Amino acid sequence: MTEQDVKRLLAKLPPLREEIAKVIVGQTQVLDEVLVALLAGGHALLEGVPGLAKTLLVRTLASATDLPFRRIQFTPDLMPTDILGTEVLEEDHGTGHRSFKFNEGPIFASLVLADEINRTPPKTQAALLEAMQEGHVTYAGQEHALPKPFFLLATQNPIEQSGTYPLPEAQLDRFLLYIRIGYPTEQEELAVLSGTTGINKAQVQPVLGGDDIRQLQQLVRQVSLSPELLSFVNRLVRATRPATSEVKFIQDYGRWGAGPRAGQALILCAKARALLQGRFAATLDDIKALAPAVLRHRVLLNFNAEAENLTPDNAVQELLKAVAV
């Protein structure tokens, strides 16, 4: 990749934000984290109460990136074949020969929205595991490659418990980032009300294509990270494990800590954030900014923490204070 190629790709990132901002008002941190997950080559889980534009954000991202997009609405009766695809028996009318043909499911798209993923049973949720981790689907002993890039964005509603199936830890770990969406500010909400109840509708133009995203994902891995910061990430992740941690909060309230995949995720995300900001070296600020989204679904707390209304985000804050830089 030449210097001109790098400049051309980086020049497309600010217009990408601008196109998405035509529709999505505010939510700057959420948008940054979604773009970080895309550039780092991972997947993201979006959590927020109804009406905060989770689905709209993903649809707008699809329009701005010009990627093949499919939405899967997860329901209690959804089956794995409804996601992955199925084989059908076809007959050649010329020869009379019959053969099985694999009909691809909606997972075969570059950008997939798994809407309300916690509304389907674990058997169907698990159908996504291989696709998310390996980039292909196995059906009847045959591997079927997914398109590249492949980016899965899942949404879930945190306030309803009836009729939901919490994602198991093994599947949560497949998500690079666990992104929480909060309520907008007063001014942002006023802008939303004004912009969405009139006759004018924003038109989003595609900025990035699939080839551009693949090149950016390769470029992310070339962003530098100092040995000192690499050591910090390693110590931060190891400090999440109650059996070996020296952090008192984890000793008192930790149940399970993060594995090596968390360190890989934090490093790649820090590099992607640096690239988004036009830098070719990740900093400590990049790591601290993304630590909550990387670790909140990989650090499990015990019942004592639950009784005191402590959350994994509290654990991450204590870890960032306690682990020496």
Contacts in CASP RR format, 6 or more apart in sequence:
PFRMAT RR
TARGET T0000
AUTHOR 0000-0000-0000
METHOD contacts of the structure
MODEL  1
MTEQDVKRLLAKLPPLREEIAKVIVGQTQVLDEVLVALLAGGHALLEGVP
GLAKTLLVRTLASATDLPFRRIQFTPDLMPTDILGTEVLEEDHGTGHRSF
KFNEGPIFASLVLADEINRTPPKTQAALLEAMQEGHVTYAGQEHALPKPF
FLLATQNPIEQSGTYPLPEAQLDRFLLYIRIGYPTEQEELAVLSGTTGIN
KAQVQPVLGGDDIRQLQQLVRQVSLSPELLSFVNRLVRATRPATSEVKFI
QDYGRWGAGPRAGQALILCAKARALLQGRFAATLDDIKALAPAVLRHRVL
LNFNAEAENLTPDNAVQELLKAVAV
1 215 0 8 1.000
1 218 0 8 1.000
1 219 0 8 1.000
5 215 0 8 1.000
6 219 0 8 1.000
9 212 0 8 1.000
9 215 0 8 1.000
9 216 0 8 1.000
9 219 0 8 1.000
10 275 0 8 1.000
10 278 0 8 1.000
12 207 0 8 1.000
12 208 0 8 1.000
12 212 0 8 1.000
13 35 0 8 1.000
13 275 0 8 1.000
13 276 0 8 1.000
13 278 0 8 1.000
15 207 0 8 1.000
16 35 0 8 1.000
16 64 0 8 1.000
16 65 0 8 1.000
16 207 0 8 1.000
16 208 0 8 1.000
17 31 0 8 1.000
17 35 0 8 1.000
19 60 0 8 1.000
19 63 0 8 1.000
19 64 0 8 1.000
19 204 0 8 1.000
19 205 0 8 1.000
19 207 0 8 1.000
20 31 0 8 1.000
20 57 0 8 1.000
20 60 0 8 1.000
20 61 0 8 1.000
20 64 0 8 1.000
20 204 0 8 1.000
21 31 0 8 1.000
22 60 0 8 1.000
22 202 0 8 1.000
22 203 0 8 1.000
22 204 0 8 1.000
23 56 0 8 1.000
23 60 0 8 1.000
23 202 0 8 1.000
23 204 0 8 1.000
24 31 0 8 1.000
24 53 0 8 1.000
24 56 0 8 1.000
24 57 0 8 1.000
24 60 0 8 1.000
25 184 0 8 1.000
25 188 0 8 1.000
25 191 0 8 1.000
25 192 0 8 1.000
26 184 0 8 1.000
26 185 0 8 1.000
26 188 0 8 1.000
27 53 0 8 1.000
27 57 0 8 1.000
27 181 0 8 1.000
27 184 0 8 1.000
27 188 0 8 1.000
30 46 0 8 1.000
30 57 0 8 1.000
30 179 0 8 1.000
30 181 0 8 1.000
30 182 0 8 1.000
31 57 0 8 1.000
32 273 0 8 1.000
32 276 0 8 1.000
33 44 0 8 1.000
33 177 0 8 1.000
33 179 0 8 1.000
33 290 0 8 1.000
33 293 0 8 1.000
34 44 0 8 1.000
34 46 0 8 1.000
34 57 0 8 1.000
34 61 0 8 1.000
34 153 0 8 1.000
34 179 0 8 1.000
35 272 0 8 1.000
35 276 0 8 1.000
36 177 0 8 1.000
36 269 0 8 1.000
36 272 0 8 1.000
36 273 0 8 1.000
36 276 0 8 1.000
36 290 0 8 1.000
37 43 0 8 1.000
37 44 0 8 1.000
37 151 0 8 1.000
37 176 0 8 1.000
37 177 0 8 1.000
37 179 0 8 1.000
37 269 0 8 1.000
37 272 0 8 1.000
38 61 0 8 1.000
38 65 0 8 1.000
38 149 0 8 1.000
38 151 0 8 1.000
38 213 0 8 1.000
39 213 0 8 1.000
39 216 0 8 1.000
39 217 0 8 1.000
39 220 0 8 1.000
39 272 0 8 1.000
39 275 0 8 1.000
39 276 0 8 1.000
40 176 0 8 1.000
40 217 0 8 1.000
40 220 0 8 1.000
40 265 0 8 1.000
40 268 0 8 1.000
40 269 0 8 1.000
40 271 0 8 1.000
40 272 0 8 1.000
41 149 0 8 1.000
41 151 0 8 1.000
41 176 0 8 1.000
41 217 0 8 1.000
41 220 0 8 1.000
41 268 0 8 1.000
42 151 0 8 1.000
42 175 0 8 1.000
42 176 0 8 1.000
42 177 0 8 1.000
42 268 0 8 1.000
43 132 0 8 1.000
43 151 0 8 1.000
43 152 0 8 1.000
43 153 0 8 1.000
43 154 0 8 1.000
43 174 0 8 1.000
43 175 0 8 1.000
43 176 0 8 1.000
44 152 0 8 1.000
44 153 0 8 1.000
44 154 0 8 1.000
44 175 0 8 1.000
44 176 0 8 1.000
44 177 0 8 1.000
44 178 0 8 1.000
44 179 0 8 1.000
45 117 0 8 1.000
45 153 0 8 1.000
45 154 0 8 1.000
45 155 0 8 1.000
45 156 0 8 1.000
45 167 0 8 1.000
45 172 0 8 1.000
45 175 0 8 1.000
45 177 0 8 1.000
45 178 0 8 1.000
45 179 0 8 1.000
45 297 0 8 1.000
46 54 0 8 1.000
46 57 0 8 1.000
46 58 0 8 1.000
46 153 0 8 1.000
46 154 0 8 1.000
46 155 0 8 1.000
46 156 0 8 1.000
46 179 0 8 1.000
46 181 0 8 1.000
47 155 0 8 1.000
47 156 0 8 1.000
47 157 0 8 1.000
47 158 0 8 1.000
47 178 0 8 1.000
47 179 0 8 1.000
47 180 0 8 1.000
47 181 0 8 1.000
48 54 0 8 1.000
48 155 0 8 1.000
48 156 0 8 1.000
48 157 0 8 1.000
48 158 0 8 1.000
48 180 0 8 1.000
48 181 0 8 1.000
48 182 0 8 1.000
49 157 0 8 1.000
49 158 0 8 1.000
49 159 0 8 1.000
49 182 0 8 1.000
50 157 0 8 1.000
52 181 0 8 1.000
52 182 0 8 1.000
52 183 0 8 1.000
52 184 0 8 1.000
53 181 0 8 1.000
54 155 0 8 1.000
54 181 0 8 1.000
55 71 0 8 1.000
55 113 0 8 1.000
55 115 0 8 1.000
55 155 0 8 1.000
58 71 0 8 1.000
58 111 0 8 1.000
58 113 0 8 1.000
58 153 0 8 1.000
58 155 0 8 1.000
59 69 0 8 1.000
59 71 0 8 1.000
59 113 0 8 1.000
60 204 0 8 1.000
61 111 0 8 1.000
61 153 0 8 1.000
62 69 0 8 1.000
62 111 0 8 1.000
62 113 0 8 1.000
63 204 0 8 1.000
63 206 0 8 1.000
64 204 0 8 1.000
64 205 0 8 1.000
64 206 0 8 1.000
64 207 0 8 1.000
64 208 0 8 1.000
65 111 0 8 1.000
65 206 0 8 1.000
65 207 0 8 1.000
65 208 0 8 1.000
65 209 0 8 1.000
65 210 0 8 1.000
65 213 0 8 1.000
66 206 0 8 1.000
66 207 0 8 1.000
66 208 0 8 1.000
66 209 0 8 1.000
66 210 0 8 1.000
67 109 0 8 1.000
67 110 0 8 1.000
67 111 0 8 1.000
67 149 0 8 1.000
67 151 0 8 1.000
67 209 0 8 1.000
67 210 0 8 1.000
67 213 0 8 1.000
68 109 0 8 1.000
68 110 0 8 1.000
68 111 0 8 1.000
68 147 0 8 1.000
69 109 0 8 1.000
69 110 0 8 1.000
69 111 0 8 1.000
69 112 0 8 1.000
69 113 0 8 1.000
70 106 0 8 1.000
70 107 0 8 1.000
70 108 0 8 1.000
70 109 0 8 1.000
70 111 0 8 1.000
70 112 0 8 1.000
70 113 0 8 1.000
71 106 0 8 1.000
71 112 0 8 1.000
71 113 0 8 1.000
71 115 0 8 1.000
72 78 0 8 1.000
72 82 0 8 1.000
72 83 0 8 1.000
72 106 0 8 1.000
72 107 0 8 1.000
72 112 0 8 1.000
72 113 0 8 1.000
72 114 0 8 1.000
72 115 0 8 1.000
73 115 0 8 1.000
73 116 0 8 1.000
74 114 0 8 1.000
74 115 0 8 1.000
74 116 0 8 1.000
74 117 0 8 1.000
74 118 0 8 1.000
74 119 0 8 1.000
74 120 0 8 1.000
74 124 0 8 1.000
75 119 0 8 1.000
75 120 0 8 1.000
76 119 0 8 1.000
76 120 0 8 1.000
76 121 0 8 1.000
76 163 0 8 1.000
78 120 0 8 1.000
78 124 0 8 1.000
79 124 0 8 1.000
80 123 0 8 1.000
80 124 0 8 1.000
80 126 0 8 1.000
80 127 0 8 1.000
82 105 0 8 1.000
82 124 0 8 1.000
83 105 0 8 1.000
83 106 0 8 1.000
83 107 0 8 1.000
83 124 0 8 1.000
83 127 0 8 1.000
83 128 0 8 1.000
84 105 0 8 1.000
84 107 0 8 1.000
84 127 0 8 1.000
84 131 0 8 1.000
84 137 0 8 1.000
84 139 0 8 1.000
85 102 0 8 1.000
85 103 0 8 1.000
85 104 0 8 1.000
85 105 0 8 1.000
85 107 0 8 1.000
85 137 0 8 1.000
85 139 0 8 1.000
86 102 0 8 1.000
86 103 0 8 1.000
86 105 0 8 1.000
86 139 0 8 1.000
87 100 0 8 1.000
87 101 0 8 1.000
87 102 0 8 1.000
87 103 0 8 1.000
87 139 0 8 1.000
87 140 0 8 1.000
88 100 0 8 1.000
88 101 0 8 1.000
88 103 0 8 1.000
89 98 0 8 1.000
89 99 0 8 1.000
89 100 0 8 1.000
89 101 0 8 1.000
90 98 0 8 1.000
90 99 0 8 1.000
90 100 0 8 1.000
90 101 0 8 1.000
91 97 0 8 1.000
91 98 0 8 1.000
92 98 0 8 1.000
92 99 0 8 1.000
100 140 0 8 1.000
102 139 0 8 1.000
102 140 0 8 1.000
102 142 0 8 1.000
102 144 0 8 1.000
104 144 0 8 1.000
106 112 0 8 1.000
107 128 0 8 1.000
107 131 0 8 1.000
107 137 0 8 1.000
107 146 0 8 1.000
108 137 0 8 1.000
108 144 0 8 1.000
108 146 0 8 1.000
108 147 0 8 1.000
109 147 0 8 1.000
110 147 0 8 1.000
110 148 0 8 1.000
110 149 0 8 1.000
110 150 0 8 1.000
110 151 0 8 1.000
110 210 0 8 1.000
111 151 0 8 1.000
111 153 0 8 1.000
112 150 0 8 1.000
112 151 0 8 1.000
112 152 0 8 1.000
112 153 0 8 1.000
113 153 0 8 1.000
113 154 0 8 1.000
113 155 0 8 1.000
114 128 0 8 1.000
114 152 0 8 1.000
114 153 0 8 1.000
114 154 0 8 1.000
114 155 0 8 1.000
115 154 0 8 1.000
115 155 0 8 1.000
116 155 0 8 1.000
116 156 0 8 1.000
116 157 0 8 1.000
117 125 0 8 1.000
117 128 0 8 1.000
117 154 0 8 1.000
117 155 0 8 1.000
117 156 0 8 1.000
117 167 0 8 1.000
118 125 0 8 1.000
118 156 0 8 1.000
118 157 0 8 1.000
118 164 0 8 1.000
118 165 0 8 1.000
118 166 0 8 1.000
118 167 0 8 1.000
119 163 0 8 1.000
119 164 0 8 1.000
119 165 0 8 1.000
120 165 0 8 1.000
121 165 0 8 1.000
122 165 0 8 1.000
122 168 0 8 1.000
125 165 0 8 1.000
125 167 0 8 1.000
125 168 0 8 1.000
125 171 0 8 1.000
126 171 0 8 1.000
128 152 0 8 1.000
128 171 0 8 1.000
128 174 0 8 1.000
129 170 0 8 1.000
129 171 0 8 1.000
129 174 0 8 1.000
130 136 0 8 1.000
130 137 0 8 1.000
130 138 0 8 1.000
131 137 0 8 1.000
131 146 0 8 1.000
131 150 0 8 1.000
131 152 0 8 1.000
132 152 0 8 1.000
132 174 0 8 1.000
132 175 0 8 1.000
133 174 0 8 1.000
135 145 0 8 1.000
135 146 0 8 1.000
135 150 0 8 1.000
136 143 0 8 1.000
136 144 0 8 1.000
136 145 0 8 1.000
136 146 0 8 1.000
137 143 0 8 1.000
137 144 0 8 1.000
137 146 0 8 1.000
138 144 0 8 1.000
148 214 0 8 1.000
149 210 0 8 1.000
149 213 0 8 1.000
149 214 0 8 1.000
149 217 0 8 1.000
154 175 0 8 1.000
156 164 0 8 1.000
156 167 0 8 1.000
157 164 0 8 1.000
169 256 0 8 1.000
169 300 0 8 1.000
172 178 0 8 1.000
172 297 0 8 1.000
172 298 0 8 1.000
173 259 0 8 1.000
173 261 0 8 1.000
173 297 0 8 1.000
173 298 0 8 1.000
175 297 0 8 1.000
176 265 0 8 1.000
176 268 0 8 1.000
176 269 0 8 1.000
176 294 0 8 1.000
177 265 0 8 1.000
177 269 0 8 1.000
177 290 0 8 1.000
177 293 0 8 1.000
177 294 0 8 1.000
178 293 0 8 1.000
178 294 0 8 1.000
178 296 0 8 1.000
178 297 0 8 1.000
179 293 0 8 1.000
180 293 0 8 1.000
180 296 0 8 1.000
183 189 0 8 1.000
184 192 0 8 1.000
208 216 0 8 1.000
216 275 0 8 1.000
219 275 0 8 1.000
220 268 0 8 1.000
220 271 0 8 1.000
220 272 0 8 1.000
220 275 0 8 1.000
221 268 0 8 1.000
221 271 0 8 1.000
222 280 0 8 1.000
223 271 0 8 1.000
223 272 0 8 1.000
223 274 0 8 1.000
223 275 0 8 1.000
223 279 0 8 1.000
223 280 0 8 1.000
223 281 0 8 1.000
223 282 0 8 1.000
224 280 0 8 1.000
224 281 0 8 1.000
224 282 0 8 1.000
225 267 0 8 1.000
225 270 0 8 1.000
225 271 0 8 1.000
225 281 0 8 1.000
225 282 0 8 1.000
226 281 0 8 1.000
228 325 0 8 1.000
229 270 0 8 1.000
229 282 0 8 1.000
229 283 0 8 1.000
229 284 0 8 1.000
229 287 0 8 1.000
230 267 0 8 1.000
232 284 0 8 1.000
232 287 0 8 1.000
232 323 0 8 1.000
232 325 0 8 1.000
233 263 0 8 1.000
233 266 0 8 1.000
233 267 0 8 1.000
233 270 0 8 1.000
233 287 0 8 1.000
234 263 0 8 1.000
235 323 0 8 1.000
235 324 0 8 1.000
236 266 0 8 1.000
236 287 0 8 1.000
236 291 0 8 1.000
236 319 0 8 1.000
236 320 0 8 1.000
236 323 0 8 1.000
237 258 0 8 1.000
237 259 0 8 1.000
237 260 0 8 1.000
237 262 0 8 1.000
237 263 0 8 1.000
237 266 0 8 1.000
237 295 0 8 1.000
238 244 0 8 1.000
238 245 0 8 1.000
239 245 0 8 1.000
239 246 0 8 1.000
239 247 0 8 1.000
239 250 0 8 1.000
239 319 0 8 1.000
239 322 0 8 1.000
239 323 0 8 1.000
240 250 0 8 1.000
240 257 0 8 1.000
240 258 0 8 1.000
240 262 0 8 1.000
240 295 0 8 1.000
240 298 0 8 1.000
240 299 0 8 1.000
240 315 0 8 1.000
240 319 0 8 1.000
241 250 0 8 1.000
241 256 0 8 1.000
241 257 0 8 1.000
241 258 0 8 1.000
241 259 0 8 1.000
242 250 0 8 1.000
242 251 0 8 1.000
242 254 0 8 1.000
242 255 0 8 1.000
242 256 0 8 1.000
242 257 0 8 1.000
245 251 0 8 1.000
246 322 0 8 1.000
247 318 0 8 1.000
247 319 0 8 1.000
247 322 0 8 1.000
247 323 0 8 1.000
248 322 0 8 1.000
249 314 0 8 1.000
249 315 0 8 1.000
249 318 0 8 1.000
249 319 0 8 1.000
249 322 0 8 1.000
250 257 0 8 1.000
250 315 0 8 1.000
250 318 0 8 1.000
250 319 0 8 1.000
252 304 0 8 1.000
253 301 0 8 1.000
253 302 0 8 1.000
253 304 0 8 1.000
253 305 0 8 1.000
253 308 0 8 1.000
253 310 0 8 1.000
253 315 0 8 1.000
254 299 0 8 1.000
254 300 0 8 1.000
254 301 0 8 1.000
254 302 0 8 1.000
254 305 0 8 1.000
254 315 0 8 1.000
255 300 0 8 1.000
255 301 0 8 1.000
255 302 0 8 1.000
256 299 0 8 1.000
256 300 0 8 1.000
257 298 0 8 1.000
257 299 0 8 1.000
257 300 0 8 1.000
258 295 0 8 1.000
258 298 0 8 1.000
258 299 0 8 1.000
259 298 0 8 1.000
261 298 0 8 1.000
262 294 0 8 1.000
262 295 0 8 1.000
262 298 0 8 1.000
263 294 0 8 1.000
265 294 0 8 1.000
266 287 0 8 1.000
266 290 0 8 1.000
266 291 0 8 1.000
266 294 0 8 1.000
266 295 0 8 1.000
267 282 0 8 1.000
269 286 0 8 1.000
269 290 0 8 1.000
269 293 0 8 1.000
269 294 0 8 1.000
270 282 0 8 1.000
270 283 0 8 1.000
270 286 0 8 1.000
270 287 0 8 1.000
270 290 0 8 1.000
271 282 0 8 1.000
271 286 0 8 1.000
273 282 0 8 1.000
273 286 0 8 1.000
273 289 0 8 1.000
273 290 0 8 1.000
274 280 0 8 1.000
274 281 0 8 1.000
274 282 0 8 1.000
274 283 0 8 1.000
274 286 0 8 1.000
284 325 0 8 1.000
288 320 0 8 1.000
291 316 0 8 1.000
291 319 0 8 1.000
291 320 0 8 1.000
292 313 0 8 1.000
292 316 0 8 1.000
292 317 0 8 1.000
295 312 0 8 1.000
295 315 0 8 1.000
295 316 0 8 1.000
295 319 0 8 1.000
296 311 0 8 1.000
296 312 0 8 1.000
296 313 0 8 1.000
296 316 0 8 1.000
297 312 0 8 1.000
299 312 0 8 1.000
299 315 0 8 1.000
299 316 0 8 1.000
300 312 0 8 1.000
301 310 0 8 1.000
301 311 0 8 1.000
301 312 0 8 1.000
301 315 0 8 1.000
305 311 0 8 1.000
305 314 0 8 1.000
305 315 0 8 1.000
END
